[in-house]
Each structure stands twice: as C-alpha cells, then as structure tokens.
C-alpha cells in the first residue's frame, strides 16, 4: 500500500512545517500593535522596573515589589527588555515562542499516544489555529509559558509510563518541568500535573508505578528547584510575602471573585467548547469517537483516558474557585486539540461510515455558522460605524468568510476532505489579516500609547498623573510618571499597587489640594465624577480625547 504524505515525511520535516505555520499564525506581525492595557503593560512595566532596579528574580510594579506571579515569566520578559528594548514584537516574543514550542510538544505527545503522524500533525494545526491559542500566543501574559510547561510535564510522565526503559529519565524531566511551572504561576503547577497523573494511575490500577527510587529522586529534585526562590522571598519580605503570595494570590482567588460576571457554573464548559473555534463543531463527533474506543475496548482508550483526566484534573481545581478567567482553563487545550485530531484522522482513514457522515454534517453546519457570522457581523458593524471608523476590513473579512463557506461546501460535496480540513485554518488566517488591516482603528481603543503621546506634549512636568484604574498601568508605561488612581467606590487592585487609590470624593479632593494644577487621563465615567467632585472648587478643561480616554487639566479656582 502506498504511504500517505505524512508517513513519507520524517518527524523533523513535519515539525519544521509546523513551526513555520506556527510562526505565521502566532508570531508574524506581532509588532504592529502597541502594548495594550491593562495586562500587557503590567507585565512589561514590571519587567522594565526589574531591569531598572536590577532585581531579576523579584517582580515589581510602580517601583514596589509585587507577587501576582513568581519570577520565571517576568525574568524572561526582563531579559527581552534589557537586550531587545521595548519594541512590541520583542515584548511579545517569548509568549509567541512558547506558543510555537507548544505545537511541537503537542505533536510529540500525540505521536507518543497514538503513533500516527497525521494525527500528531493535525493536533498541532488544530491547537495553533484555535482562537484562544492565537490570542494568548500574541499577548504578554504568563499563561502561554505556563501552559506549555504543564503540557510538557504531562507528556513526559506519559512517555515515562509507556516506555519503562526511560522511566527514570522521564520522571526526572517531569519534575524539572513541574518545578518550572510552579515558578511561573504558583501552586497550580503542582495540581495541574498531579491530579491527571493520579487519576490515570488509579484508572489503570497501577499506583505501584510511583513506588520506585525514580519517584523519590524526582520529588527531591522538584523541591531543590522550586523551594529556593520561595525561601529567598520569605527571607527578604517576611510575613508579607506569605500573606500576599499564598493568602491573596492563591487562597483569596478561591474564596472571592475577581470578575463577578464570570463566576458561574458554565463559564469554563462553554470556553472549552468555543475556545477551539473554528474547530468547535467537531466536539460532538469526537466525544462519540472516545465512547466507541471504550465500548470496543480498543488500545486507544488508554490515551483517551489520560487526555480526559488531563482536562478533568485542571477543571476540578479551577471550577470551584470564585475567580474565573479564560487563562485559568487554558492548559486543557492541547488535550482538546489531540481529541479533535483523533476524530478527524479517523474520518480521513475511512471512505464511508459514521465518522464520515458526522464530518459531513459538521462541514454543512460550519458553512451555515459562517454565513450567520457574516450577517451578524455586518449588522453590528453598521450599528457601531462611528466607533469602527472604517468598515473596509470588516467587508473584506465578510467576503473571505463567504468564499471559505462556499469552499467548505464544495469540498464536502466532492468528498475532498483533506482540502476541506485546511479551510478551517484559513478562517483563523482571515481573522488575523482583518485585525492587521484594522489596526489603525483598533489601537487607540486598546492601547494608551496615542493618548500618552498627546499628553507628553501638553505637560512635561514630573507631577503625578491621575488616571482611571483600567488605564493607570498603560499611562505609567508610556509616560513613566508617578500615578494615582481614581475609582469612586472601587475596591482597589486584586494585588495592591504602591500608588494612591482614590475611591472617595474626599480622597480625590485631598489629592488635588496638594498642587495648583493636576492632569488626569480618565474614562468618560470618571470625567463625570471629577466634574461633580470639583464643582465650585476647581476648573476642569478637556484638552483632548482618544479611544475613550480623555485628558483633563484640573486647576484650583482663584479666590
């Protein structure tokens, strides 16, 4: 039998192709949009201050120490700032690089599990073109770095389990990766590894796998790598480190909600479904594929079991916590990509049957979905035309989606399923292209760069700037000025920042009374707050406004 394309190519060539595609989807064009608020500027400003204060292992913000996360990701960002500067491409380099590495890691894990190159390659393609993966690869956050390390640690365990000759090496490497995960994002680095592993071993009735010297030495190696930083931070900062790092950052997130509207039972379930767009419609037939594997007692049921425990092991820890964010569930997506790829690979290996029938239904549904997106998108684009300014990129995206929807139907009817599959990455590619062309109209709304440039020309003093909570990190990043926050009736930052936080009228007045003139860069709601608070005591001039942000000059009235 003639080998297919994937079997004829070696792993190295397939990985090179995957890396090139990863570069195009996850890294190319990363420098065209300035650092966005509030999160990207937080991490890069922290890295910038670590370099300025020569504190490579202690995250900082507003010239004070902060422990929202441990040091690994911050140190990588600081390395980039020191040696490559503040260019947006280099600021986003490490998340994008880890995103590309993650595709290779997912390919490797998939092949270890199923021994099929096409399935492994599809796993990388599905992951790398999923909307959530695109977003987090192109954002200065710790989550991509953390997720790839967690993925590699779980893959290393599974490799050790399936290859007894490499058990010691696999467990030792897994312990190194778990330690790095802990030093990237805290104790979840342990739980996201230990929970899937223990559940899988219980399922296989093989807990004795851990009863060996390799486990003992791996545990010691983990402690040797993970503990020193925690001990050093406690030695330097005492009880405050324990209260902030363990109490506030870890324990409080379980008990209190950082974003109340996301604290519901369905948030993570829905996200696991829609996060893999445009591949999300394959979830149902992929679930049936797993069910068949267990029903038929095929060898595939064991890797499927591990993948499901991987997802469940993350979910059971993030779901009970009241603080919910999309990034918390992110480490499950490599497992989801492999599950979806296993179904698609199975469908491609069959010329007829249930798998192909389900695939045809999914293809038709995707075409209908894309048409729905086009109609809905154009409706809202016209409704908010004043904000979007130029609808040309939207019209271009709609035309491309219409063509892709037609191609999906054409390839489905002609049974050219391989070409049909590659229409799905085309959807992600069109989305990225649209965002690139729409950059001039998007950037003023997502970044403080433009408003800060205008402000720097208006005021060249070194007095503190009053800013809305959502913008304060961005204004600090682009002006390098001392800051104060206005957030009437607000509760402050989740992790305290060492700057004045003005959440009452009197605090605002006390702050304004310290100088004859104060400049503010605030959102519309805070403009109204300041006009109300300052009435009869200060004059307020609106100097400029860009992207929902307004520059105000607040001056004391003359007696």
N, C-alpha and C positions, 0 to 999 in steps of 0.2 A: 504494500500500500504506500502511495506517495505521501511523504510527510508534508504537513501544512507549513505555512510561512513561519509560525512561531517555533515549531520543532526544528526547522532548518537553521534557525539563528541560535547562537550561543547566548548564555546569560549576559555576558559582558555587552554584547551588541544591543540586546533588548534594554538593558539598564541605561546605556548611553542614549538610546532613543527616548526612554522615559525621562531621563534627566534633561534632555533638550526640550521636550514638551513641557516639563516642569518649569524650566526657565521662562518659556514663553507665557505660560499661564500664571506663574507665581511670582516672577521677579521682573520681567521685562516692563519698562515704563514706570518703575516704582518711584522715580524721582520727579514726576511731573506734577504731583500734588504736594503742597507743603504739609508740614506736621499738623495733624488735626487735633482738635480739643474734644474732650478733656483728657483722654488717656494717653495718646501718643506723646503729647508734650510732657505729660507727667513722667513717663519713663525716660525720655531723652533729657529732660531737665535734670532729673535725678542723676543720670549718668554724667551729665555735664558738671554737676556740682561735685560728684565723686572724684572726677579728674581734677577739678579746681582745688579741692581740699586734700587731694592725694589719699583718699580713702577708698581703696579698690575693693574692699570686702564689706563695706558698710553703706547701704543705700541711704541717700539723703534727699531732702526736698526743702526749698526755702531756707537753705543753709542750716538745716537741722536734721538729725538722724530720724529715719522712718523705717518701719519693719512690716510694711504691707506684704512683702515677699522677701525670702532670703536673697543671697547675693549673686547667684550664677548668671541669670539673665542680665541683671544690672551691670555686672562686670563685663559681659560681652558687649553690651551697648556702650559702656565707658571706653572699652578698647577701640571700638569703632569711632567714637567721638574724638579720642586722642590722636589716632593715626589717620583718619579719613575725614575728619571735620563733621560739620552739621548738615551736609548735603542730604536731602531726604532719601535718596537712593541708598546711601551707606547707612543711614539711620535704620532703614528697613531691611538691611542686608541679611542680618542673622535670622530673623523670623522667616524670610524667604528661603534662605539657605537650608534651614532646618525643614521647611516645607518640602523642598526638593529631596532632601535626605529621607524624609518620611515616606516618600513614594518608593524609594529603593528598599527601605525597611519593610514596607507593606508587601512589596513584590517578594522579598525573601521569605517572610513569614508565610505568605500564601503558598509559595512553592514547597516550603518545608511541610506544610499541612497536606497539600493535595497532589504535589509532584506533576503539575501541569503548567507549562509555560504560558499558554494563552490565558489561563485563569489568573496567573500571577500578574501578567501584564495588564489585564483588564482591571484587576484590583487597584493597581497604581493609577490607571486612567480615570476610573470612577472616583477615587479619592481626590485626585488632583484637579478634577473639574467640578467637584461639588461646590455649591455656592459658599457654604460655611468654611470650607478649606481655602478657597480663593480669598475670602475676606481676612481670615486670621493669618494667612501667609503674607499678606500685604499690609499688616498692621503692626506697629511697635507695641507688642504685648508679650507677656511671658508664656502665653498659652500654647503657641505652636512649639516652642522649645520644650516645654514640659511634656506635651502630648507625645512628641516623637521619642523622648527619652523613656516614657512609660511604655510606649508601643514596643520599643526595642527590648526593654526588660522582660516584658511578657513573651515576646518572640524568643528571647534567649532561654527562658525557662522551658518553653515548649520544645525547642531544639534539644535541650538537655534531656528532656523526658523521652523524646523519640529516638535519641541517639545515646544509648548508655555509655558508649566508649568516650563520649565527650561530656559526660555528666558533670564532672568536677569543674572543667573549664567553663561550661555553660552556666552553672550556678554561681561561680565566682564573678563572671562578667555581669550576670543579672544583678548581683549585689552591688557592684560598682554603679550600674545604671540606676538602681533604686536610690542609692545614696545621692546621686546627681539630681534625681527627681525631687528628693526631699530638699536639697539645697537650692532648687529652682522655685518650688512653690509650697514647701512645707510638708506637713504630715500626710497629706493626700498622696504623696509619692509612695508611702508605705501601703496605705489601704488600697489604692488602685492596683497594686501588684499582688498583695497578699490575698485579698478577697477572691479574685478569679482563680488563683492558684489553688487555694484550699478547697474551694467549691469543686473544682475539676478533679482534684485528687480524691475527695470524698465520693464523687460520682463514679470514679474509676475504682473505688475501694482500694486505694493504693497510697494511703498516708505514709506507709513504710518507706516510700521513695525519699522522704525527707530524713529518715533515720540513718544518717551517714556522716562521716567526717567532713565531706564537702559542704553540707549544710552548716555545720558548726563553724568552719573556717570562713564561709561566706557571710555568716552573721557577724563574726568578728571584724571582717573586712568592711562591712557596711558601717558598723559602729566607728571604726577607725577613720572612715571618710566623712561620715555625717555629723559626728559629735563635736569635733574640734571647733567649728565655726560657732555652734550654739554655746559652747563653754566660753569661748573668747568674748562673744557678745554679752553674755551674762556677767563675765568678769569686768567688762568695761562699763556696762549700763545697769547692772544690778537688777533690782526688782522690777524696774520699769520695763526692761526687755521681756521679762516673763509675762507681765500684765498685758503688754502690747502684742507681743508675738503669739503667745498661746491664748491669752484671755480674749483680746479684742479681735485679732485676725482669724483665729481658729474657732474658739468656743462661741463667741458672740454671733458669728455668722450662722451657727446652728439655731440659736435662740431668737435672733432678731432678723428682720428683713431689711436689706439694703435698698431694694426696689420692690415696694409692696405690690405693685400691679402684676409682678411676675410670680408671686408666691401663691401658686395654685397647683392642683394635682396633675394637670395635663400639660404643663409647660414643657417639660423635658421629653415627654412622649411625643408631643407634636413636633418638637425640634428634631428629634431623631428621624422623624418622617420627612419633614420639609428641608432639613439641613442638607440632604443629599440631592436636592434639585440640581440638575434636571432629571436625575435617575430615580426619583422618589416613587414613581408608579410601579417599579419592579419589586417593591417591598412585599406585596401580597403573594405573587408567584414565588418569590424567593423563600418566603415563610413556608409555603406549601412544599417547596423543594427540600427544606430541612425536615419537615414532617415525614416526607417519603423516605428520606435517608434513615430515620429512626424506625419507621414502620417496616422497611425492608432489611433492617439491621446491616446496612452496608458499612464499609470501613470509613466512609465519610462522616458517619455520625459522631466519631470522636473529635475530629477538628471542629465540627459544628457545635458540639457540646462546649468546647473550650471558648469558641467565639461568643456563644450565648452567655456563658459565665463571665466572660470579659465585659460584655455590655451590662449584665446584671450586677457584677461586682462594683462597677462605677456608679450605676444608678442607685443602688441601695444606700450609698453614702451621701449622694448629692440631693436626692429627693426629700428626705426628712428635714434637711436644713431649710430654714426660712429664707435665707439669702440665696437667690437663684439667678444665675446668669448663663447665657448660651455657652460661654467658655468653660464652665464647670463640667459640662457633659461632653466636651469636645474629645477627650481621649477615646470615646467609644467608636468614633467614625472610621478608623482603619478596620475595625472588626466588621462594621456595617458594610464597608466597601467590599470586603472579601466575600461576605454572604451574598451580596448582589451579584458580584462577579461569578460566583459559583453557579448561580442560576443561569446567567447569560451564557457562560461557557457550556453548560449542559444543553441549553437550547441550540447553540451553534453546532453541537455534536450530533444533533438529531435532525432528520429531514421532515419528520412528522410526529404527531403525538401531542400530549397535553402541554408539554413545555413550549412547543412552537405555537400552539393555539393561544396560550396565555400571553405569549410575546406579541402576537398579532393584535390581541385586544389592547395591550399596553401601548402599542405603537399608535393605534387609532385614537385612543384616549389622549395621548400626548399631543397629537395634531389638534384635537378639539381644545385641549387645555391652552395650547399656544395661541389659537385664534381668540380664546377668551381673554388671554393676557393682552393681546393686541387691542381688542375693543376697550377693555377696562383701562389700559394704559393711556390710550388716546383720549378717552373721556376725562380722566384726571389731569392729563397734560393741558388740555384746553381750559379746564377749570382753574388751574394754577399757572396759567401762561405768564401772568405778571411776575411771578416768582422765578419761573424757569428761564425767562427772558427770550431764549432761542429754542424753538421746538425742532429744529433740523435734526439733531442727534436722535430725538425720540422718533421722528418719522423714519429715519434711516434704520433704526433698530426694529421698528414695526415691519418694514419691508423685508428685512433679513429674516425675521421670525416667520413671516408668511411664506417665504421661499423654503425655509427649513421644514415647516409644517408640510408643505407640498412634497418635498423630497422624502420625508419620512413615509408619507402615504404611498409615494411611487415605489420606493424600495420595498415596502411591505407587500404591495400587490405583486411585484416582480420577484418576491422571495429572495432578494439580495440582502440578507440580514447583516452581513459584515459591514457593508457600506451604511446600512441603516443605523447600526450601533454608533458609527462615528459621526452621525448627525447630532448626537447628544453633546459631545464636546464642542461642536460648532455653536450650540446655544450659549455656552459659557464664554466662548471666544467673542461672540457678538455682543454679549453683555459688557465684557471688558473694553471692547472697541468703542462702544457707546459712551462708557464712563470716561474714556480718554478724550473723546471729542467734546464731551460736555464739561470738561474740567474747568474752563474759564467761568462757567455759570454755577458750578458746584462749589468751587474752592472758597469763595467769600463766606459761604454758609457753614462750612465745616472747619475752617481754619481762622486763627486770629492774626495771620500774617498781614493781610492788607490793611485792616483797621489799625494794627500796631505801627505800620509804616507811616500811615497818615498821622497818627498820634505823635510819633517821634519827631515829625517836622513841626508840629504845633508846640510841643513842650520839650525842652532839652534839659530841664532841671532834674534833680535827683530825689524829689519829694515822692512819698508813697502814692500809689495809684489805687483808687477804689474800683473794684470790679465785681461783676456778678460771679457767683460761685462756679457756674459752669465754664466761665471764661478765664478765671484767675490764673490757672496754670499756663494757658496759652499766652496771655498778656505778659506774664512773667518771662516766659521763654523768649518772646520776640522783643521785649523792651529791656529785660534784665534790671527792672526796677523793683523796689520794695513794694509789697502789695498789702491790701486789706480787702476783705470780702463783705459785701452787703447781701444779706439773705434774711429778710424780715420774717420772723417766726421760724426760721430754719433750724435744723438740728446739728449743723456742722458736718465736717467730713467724717467718713467712716473711721479712718485713721487720722488723728489730729494733726493739723499742719501748724507750724510755729509762726502764724500770722494772725493779726486781729480779725476776729469773726464777729461782724456787727449784725446781730439778729433782732435788735430792738431799736425803736426810734431814738431813745436816749443814747445808746452806744454810737449811733450814727452821728448825732449832734456833738457828742464828746470828741469824736474823731475829727469832725470838720472844724471844731473850735480851735484846734491846735495850729492852724495855719490860715492865712488870709484867703488863699485860693487852693482848691483841690480839684484835681482832674479825675474823672470817672469814665470807665468804659463798661457799659452795662446793657442788659437786655431791656426790652420795652417795659416789662413789668416793674423793673427797678427804677426806670425813669419816672414812672408814676409815683413810686414810693418816695423817691427823693424830692419830687415837686411837692408832695404832701408834707413831708417832714420839714422841708426848708422854707415853707411858705411864711413870709413875713420876716425872715431872718437872713436868708441868703438869696442871691440871684443865680439863676441857672440858665446857661447858654448851651444850646445844642449846636455843636460845631460840625459834626459830620455823622454819617450813619452808613454802615456797610454790612450786608449779610445779617441783619437783625441785631447788630451791635451798634451802640450809639456813644459818641464821645461828648461828654458834658464838661463844662467849666463851671465850678461852683464857687462863688465869691461871697464874702461877707458883705452885708449891706452897710453903707456908711451911716453913722448916727446923725 
